[in-house]
């Protein structure tokens, strides 16, 4: 299943072009020792979208599951494939950032007389942070992909983020602190975000946020497995 996923994603010229552009956009701040930022998030969405729904809509899932293959093996194979390609994207972005600093961005930059110096350690910490955040987002998209069609798995996490953010904004505007607290509570539990920079420095390892992160990751993968195991499939019509 991992090989099938990699062939599907890397065999698409459109996906390769999008990933290349995102790697370039992410490399610019990374070269100045910044983080991966939004491009890494978009890369995960592009890679995880259609993880299951594509095979379901095309009817290929019937042929795949006719083999001596457990549904959980198929599901986790798709998830592992997503993480593998995403890790490759992050490594490629670090290399592009290094080359940009050495070859392209030779002119002095604002931060210091010779501009910011590319740091492999900072890039490595940024890579680990982006990978863990991407692993959770990929699990979320995988969960939605088990029962939504088309672009539903891609759009659902975005819409949920917008709704939760809007609820907090409305709560502040209406002076409803309980609404703000409720939206923040849901956000912390649905998409916890530990301070990976502190964790990688050996600090704040055993914190409630870290526990929430791994609990949320396990919960999304478990729910995805339960939904997928109970679903009945018909041949696609796309």
Beta strands, then each sheet from edge to edge (+ up, - down):
end
